[in-house]
Amino acid sequence: MPEHLPENEDHLNQLAKSYLLELKEEPDPSVLYCLQLAEWGLSRLRNTLENLMGEDQKEAYRFLKLAEGGKEYDPLPDLEDVESPEDLARKLLDLLDSKAKLEP
């Protein structure tokens, strides 16, 4: 049986554990639950990104520019205040995440 981490008893990790269970993921008590949930989120984003990279790039770009309700929107104003490659990458991942949530 994996070793139980006492840090997994704090509020953040208990909240992450409840979401892992809601997602039908089996929490591993030997790894911080918050990191397991973050890994789940990264995996989801990675799948979305890989799907978009495999599509016709014009369609992928159109997907990125769609707002809720099917109207086109320009994401550039949300990305103008970037200060580093890491900052732009983080904002692009946030954009992808918001788009993935709109998909059925």
Backbone as a printed PyTorch tensor [residue, N CA C, xyz], in Angstrom:
tensor([[[  0.8490,  -1.1940,   0.0000],
         [  0.0000,   0.0000,   0.0000],
         [  0.8860,   1.2460,   0.0000]],

        [[  0.5600,   2.2410,  -0.8330],
         [  1.3730,   3.4540,  -0.8880],
         [  1.3640,   4.1950,   0.4430]],

        [[  2.4690,   4.8560,   0.7280],
         [  2.5790,   5.6300,   1.9580],
         [  1.6590,   6.8420,   1.8980]],

        [[  0.9630,   7.1020,   2.9820],
         [  0.0570,   8.2440,   3.0600],
         [  0.8370,   9.4970,   3.4420]],

        [[  0.6260,  10.5840,   2.7130],
         [  1.2830,  11.8570,   3.0210],
         [  0.4080,  12.6820,   3.9590]],

        [[  0.9510,  13.1330,   5.0820],
         [  0.1560,  13.9720,   5.9910],
         [ -0.2930,  15.2760,   5.3270]],

        [[  0.4800,  15.7840,   4.3540],
         [  0.1180,  17.0140,   3.6530],
         [ -1.1960,  16.8620,   2.8810]],

        [[ -1.5560,  15.6290,   2.5650],
         [ -2.8050,  15.3940,   1.8480],
         [ -4.0370,  15.6130,   2.7190]],

        [[ -3.8160,  15.8760,   4.0120],
         [ -4.9430,  16.1380,   4.9170],
         [ -5.3430,  17.6090,   4.9260]],

        [[ -4.5130,  18.4930,   4.3550],
         [ -4.8800,  19.9150,   4.3930],
         [ -6.0030,  20.2100,   3.4120]],

        [[ -6.5510,  21.4120,   3.5310],
         [ -7.7620,  21.7740,   2.7880],
         [ -7.5740,  21.7030,   1.2680]],

        [[ -6.4810,  22.2640,   0.7690],
         [ -6.2390,  22.2650,  -0.6750],
         [ -6.2060,  20.8420,  -1.2250]],

        [[ -5.4840,  19.9730,  -0.5650],
         [ -5.3700,  18.6050,  -1.0580],
         [ -6.6670,  17.8210,  -0.8990]],

        [[ -7.4250,  18.1000,   0.1420],
         [ -8.7190,  17.4300,   0.2990],
         [ -9.7010,  17.8860,  -0.7820]],

        [[ -9.6450,  19.1650,  -1.1210],
         [-10.4890,  19.6740,  -2.2050],
         [-10.0810,  19.0120,  -3.5240]],

        [[ -8.7750,  18.9430,  -3.7800],
         [ -8.2820,  18.2940,  -4.9960],
         [ -8.7080,  16.8260,  -5.0310]],

        [[ -8.6380,  16.1590,  -3.8870],
         [ -9.0410,  14.7480,  -3.8130],
         [-10.5220,  14.6040,  -4.1690]],

        [[-11.3550,  15.5040,  -3.6620],
         [-12.7960,  15.4030,  -3.9560],
         [-13.0520,  15.5820,  -5.4490]],

        [[-12.2950,  16.4710,  -6.0850],
         [-12.4480,  16.6480,  -7.5320],
         [-11.9140,  15.4500,  -8.3020]],

        [[-10.8180,  14.8640,  -7.8380],
         [-10.3070,  13.6540,  -8.4920],
         [-11.3560,  12.5500,  -8.4500]],

        [[-11.9860,  12.3940,  -7.2960],
         [-13.0280,  11.3680,  -7.1650],
         [-14.2250,  11.6890,  -8.0640]],

        [[-14.5790,  12.9680,  -8.1380],
         [-15.6750,  13.3870,  -9.0110],
         [-15.3570,  13.0480, -10.4690]],

        [[-14.0800,  13.1410, -10.8330],
         [-13.6340,  12.8300, -12.1920],
         [-13.4250,  11.3280, -12.4150]],

        [[-13.7200,  10.5450, -11.3730],
         [-13.5410,   9.0840, -11.4320],
         [-12.0610,   8.7040, -11.5510]],

        [[-11.1860,   9.5520, -10.9850],
         [ -9.7550,   9.2790, -10.9170],
         [ -9.4590,   8.7090,  -9.5350]],

        [[ -8.5630,   7.7540,  -9.4600],
         [ -8.2060,   7.1440,  -8.1820],
         [ -7.0540,   7.9270,  -7.5490]],

        [[ -7.3080,   8.6470,  -6.4470],
         [ -6.2430,   9.4050,  -5.8060],
         [ -5.1690,   8.4810,  -5.2180]],

        [[ -3.9110,   8.8380,  -5.4180],
         [ -2.7790,   8.0800,  -4.8740],
         [ -2.3160,   8.7990,  -3.6120]],

        [[ -2.4610,   8.1820,  -2.4290],
         [ -2.1170,   8.8640,  -1.1830],
         [ -0.6220,   9.1340,  -1.0190]],

        [[  0.2220,   8.5840,  -1.8850],
         [  1.6660,   8.8210,  -1.7740],
         [  2.1250,  10.0150,  -2.6080]],

        [[  1.1850,  10.6660,  -3.3110],
         [  1.4840,  11.8420,  -4.1210],
         [  0.4840,  12.9270,  -3.7260]],

        [[  0.9330,  14.1760,  -3.6620],
         [  0.0160,  15.2630,  -3.3060],
         [ -1.1850,  15.2590,  -4.2440]],

        [[ -2.3790,  15.3100,  -3.6670],
         [ -3.6040,  15.2810,  -4.4770],
         [ -3.6830,  16.4950,  -5.4070]],

        [[ -3.1960,  17.6450,  -4.9310],
         [ -3.2550,  18.8450,  -5.7800],
         [ -2.3800,  18.6650,  -7.0210]],

        [[ -1.2450,  17.9750,  -6.8970],
         [ -0.3980,  17.7220,  -8.0640],
         [ -1.0420,  16.7190,  -9.0040]],

        [[ -1.7580,  15.7490,  -8.4470],
         [ -2.4620,  14.7810,  -9.2920],
         [ -3.5600,  15.4630, -10.1020]],

        [[ -4.2610,  16.4060,  -9.4740],
         [ -5.3020,  17.1290, -10.1920],
         [ -4.6830,  18.0290, -11.2680]],

        [[ -3.5590,  18.6670, -10.9400],
         [ -2.8600,  19.4890, -11.9320],
         [ -2.4090,  18.6270, -13.1070]],

        [[ -1.9260,  17.4310, -12.8270],
         [ -1.5080,  16.5290, -13.9020],
         [ -2.6970,  16.1490, -14.7840]],

        [[ -3.8510,  15.9000, -14.1720],
         [ -5.0580,  15.6030, -14.9440],
         [ -5.3800,  16.7810, -15.8780]],

        [[ -5.2940,  18.0100, -15.3390],
         [ -5.5830,  19.1890, -16.1510],
         [ -4.6000,  19.3460, -17.3030]],

        [[ -3.3270,  19.1170, -17.0440],
         [ -2.3310,  19.2040, -18.1080],
         [ -2.5710,  18.1570, -19.1830]],

        [[ -2.9460,  16.9770, -18.7770],
         [ -3.2200,  15.9060, -19.7380],
         [ -4.3940,  16.2850, -20.6320]],

        [[ -5.4130,  16.8720, -20.0380],
         [ -6.5900,  17.3180, -20.7940],
         [ -6.2080,  18.3960, -21.8010]],

        [[ -5.3920,  19.3650, -21.3490],
         [ -4.9410,  20.4220, -22.2540],
         [ -4.0410,  19.8730, -23.3520]],

        [[ -3.1880,  18.9140, -22.9960],
         [ -2.3000,  18.3090, -23.9860],
         [ -3.1180,  17.6270, -25.0750]],

        [[ -4.1740,  16.9290, -24.6880],
         [ -5.0430,  16.2770, -25.6750],
         [ -5.7100,  17.2930, -26.5880]],

        [[ -6.1950,  18.3890, -26.0160],
         [ -6.8170,  19.4390, -26.8180],
         [ -5.8130,  20.0220, -27.8030]],

        [[ -4.6100,  20.3040, -27.3180],
         [ -3.5730,  20.8740, -28.1730],
         [ -3.1880,  19.9100, -29.2950]],

        [[ -3.0070,  18.6410, -28.9690],
         [ -2.6500,  17.6540, -29.9900],
         [ -3.7490,  17.5100, -31.0340]],

        [[ -5.0000,  17.5430, -30.5970],
         [ -6.1140,  17.4800, -31.5560],
         [ -6.1010,  18.6730, -32.4910]],

        [[ -5.8680,  19.8700, -31.9450],
         [ -5.8320,  21.0690, -32.7760],
         [ -4.6510,  21.0420, -33.7470]],

        [[ -3.5130,  20.5340, -33.2940],
         [ -2.3350,  20.4840, -34.1670],
         [ -2.5190,  19.4800, -35.2970]],

        [[ -3.3880,  18.4970, -35.0880],
         [ -3.6500,  17.5030, -36.1120],
         [ -4.7370,  17.9200, -37.0920]],

        [[ -5.4410,  19.0020, -36.7970],
         [ -6.5170,  19.4870, -37.6640],
         [ -5.9630,  20.4100, -38.7420]],

        [[ -6.8240,  20.7390, -39.6800],
         [ -6.5210,  21.8090, -40.6260],
         [ -6.2540,  23.0640, -39.7900]],

        [[ -5.1370,  23.7220, -40.0150],
         [ -4.7290,  24.8330, -39.1660],
         [ -5.6590,  26.0410, -39.2640]],

        [[ -6.3080,  26.2210, -40.4050],
         [ -7.2840,  27.3030, -40.5080],
         [ -8.4750,  27.0260, -39.6000]],

        [[ -8.8920,  25.7590, -39.5480],
         [-10.0000,  25.3720, -38.6640],
         [ -9.5880,  25.5050, -37.2010]],

        [[ -8.3540,  25.1300, -36.8980],
         [ -7.8660,  25.2450, -35.5270],
         [ -7.8480,  26.7150, -35.0890]],

        [[ -7.4000,  27.5930, -35.9650],
         [ -7.3570,  29.0150, -35.6320],
         [ -8.7680,  29.5760, -35.4790]],

        [[ -9.6690,  29.1290, -36.3190],
         [-11.0680,  29.5520, -36.2080],
         [-11.6280,  29.1220, -34.8400]],

        [[-11.2840,  27.9050, -34.4120],
         [-11.7140,  27.4020, -33.0980],
         [-11.2040,  28.3210, -31.9840]],

        [[ -9.9460,  28.7260, -32.0780],
         [ -9.3690,  29.5920, -31.0450],
         [-10.0390,  30.9580, -31.0040]],

        [[-10.5680,  31.4060, -32.1300],
         [-11.1750,  32.7320, -32.2030],
         [-12.6810,  32.7210, -31.9680]],

        [[-13.2550,  31.5540, -31.6600],
         [-14.6900,  31.4940, -31.3880],
         [-14.9710,  31.8020, -29.9300]],

        [[-15.9240,  32.6690, -29.7120],
         [-16.3770,  32.9660, -28.3600],
         [-17.5870,  32.0940, -28.0450]],

        [[-17.9430,  32.0820, -26.7950],
         [-19.1330,  31.3480, -26.3870],
         [-20.3200,  31.8840, -27.1760]],

        [[-21.1510,  31.0020, -27.6850],
         [-22.2840,  31.4040, -28.4990],
         [-21.9820,  31.3950, -29.9820]],

        [[-20.7390,  31.0480, -30.3510],
         [-20.3880,  30.9100, -31.7480],
         [-19.9670,  32.1820, -32.4510]],

        [[-19.9180,  33.2970, -31.7310],
         [-19.4670,  34.5450, -32.3470],
         [-17.9380,  34.5760, -32.3670]],

        [[-17.3880,  35.2500, -33.3950],
         [-15.9360,  35.3650, -33.4810],
         [-15.4600,  36.4470, -32.5300]],

        [[-14.3100,  36.2040, -31.9120],
         [-13.7270,  37.2200, -31.0440],
         [-12.2190,  37.2350, -31.2810]],

        [[-11.6050,  38.3630, -31.0260],
         [-10.1770,  38.5200, -31.2350],
         [ -9.4630,  38.3420, -29.9000]],

        [[ -8.6640,  37.2740, -29.7460],
         [ -7.9840,  37.0520, -28.4670],
         [ -6.7880,  37.9690, -28.2460]],

        [[ -6.3750,  38.7190, -29.2650],
         [ -5.1670,  39.5320, -29.1580],
         [ -5.1890,  40.5150, -27.9910]],

        [[ -6.2700,  41.2660, -27.7560],
         [ -6.2370,  42.1960, -26.6130],
         [ -5.9360,  41.5020, -25.2880]],

        [[ -6.3680,  40.2630, -25.1330],
         [ -6.0860,  39.5190, -23.9010],
         [ -4.6310,  39.0740, -23.8260]],

        [[ -3.9250,  39.1110, -24.9620],
         [ -2.5540,  38.6070, -25.0120],
         [ -1.5190,  39.7190, -25.1670]],

        [[ -1.9540,  40.9710, -25.2610],
         [ -1.0300,  42.0760, -25.5330],
         [ -0.0890,  42.4090, -24.3900]],

        [[ -0.4830,  42.1610, -23.1570],
         [  0.3430,  42.5720, -22.0240],
         [  1.3360,  41.5020, -21.5720]],

        [[  1.6800,  40.5860, -22.4520],
         [  2.6300,  39.5340, -22.0860],
         [  4.0290,  40.1130, -21.9370]],

        [[  4.7810,  39.5270, -21.0050],
         [  6.1140,  40.0370, -20.7210],
         [  7.2140,  39.0260, -20.9950]],

        [[  6.8410,  37.7910, -21.3080],
         [  7.8560,  36.7620, -21.5300],
         [  7.2380,  35.6160, -22.3230]],

        [[  8.0750,  34.7480, -22.8780],
         [  7.5340,  33.5740, -23.5800],
         [  6.6850,  32.7030, -22.6420]],

        [[  7.1070,  32.5920, -21.3910],
         [  6.3510,  31.7910, -20.4200],
         [  4.9750,  32.3980, -20.1590]],

        [[  4.9330,  33.7240, -20.0940],
         [  3.6730,  34.4240, -19.8700],
         [  2.7160,  34.2100, -21.0450]],

        [[  3.2170,  34.3330, -22.2760],
         [  2.3770,  34.1070, -23.4490],
         [  1.9160,  32.6500, -23.4990]],

        [[  2.8080,  31.7250, -23.2230],
         [  2.4330,  30.3030, -23.2270],
         [  1.3370,  30.0410, -22.1960]],

        [[  1.4730,  30.6270, -21.0070],
         [  0.4620,  30.4480, -19.9560],
         [ -0.8840,  30.9980, -20.4090]],

        [[ -0.8730,  32.1680, -21.0370],
         [ -2.1270,  32.7680, -21.5060],
         [ -2.7400,  31.9510, -22.6410]],

        [[ -1.9010,  31.4140, -23.5130],
         [ -2.4200,  30.5550, -24.5840],
         [ -3.0170,  29.2760, -24.0120]],

        [[ -2.3890,  28.7300, -22.9800],
         [ -2.9500,  27.5390, -22.3400],
         [ -4.2790,  27.8640, -21.6560]],

        [[ -4.3670,  29.0390, -21.0490],
         [ -5.6490,  29.4620, -20.4570],
         [ -6.7230,  29.5830, -21.5400]],

        [[ -6.3370,  30.1390, -22.6940],
         [ -7.2720,  30.2590, -23.8110],
         [ -7.7270,  28.8790, -24.2800]],

        [[ -6.7840,  27.9530, -24.4370],
         [ -7.1330,  26.5930, -24.8290],
         [ -8.0520,  25.9410, -23.8110]],

        [[ -7.7450,  26.1540, -22.5410],
         [ -8.5680,  25.5650, -21.4820],
         [ -9.9890,  26.1030, -21.5500]],

        [[-10.1320,  27.3950, -21.7500],
         [-11.4840,  27.9680, -21.8230],
         [-12.2320,  27.4360, -23.0390]],

        [[-11.5330,  27.2210, -24.1400],
         [-12.1710,  26.6700, -25.3340],
         [-12.5560,  25.2110, -25.1330]],

        [[-11.7080,  24.4510, -24.4720],
         [-11.9970,  23.0340, -24.2250],
         [-13.2460,  22.8790, -23.3590]],

        [[-13.4780,  23.8240, -22.4570],
         [-14.6610,  23.7690, -21.5920],
         [-15.9370,  23.9940, -22.3770]],

        [[-15.8350,  24.7030, -23.5070],
         [-17.0250,  24.9720, -24.3220],
         [-17.3830,  23.8010, -25.2340]],

        [[-16.4210,  22.9030, -25.4420],
         [-16.6600,  21.7550, -26.3130],
         [-17.5600,  20.7430, -25.6200]],

        [[-18.4600,  20.0950, -26.3580],
         [-19.3450,  19.1000, -25.7280],
         [-18.5770,  17.8670, -25.3080]]])
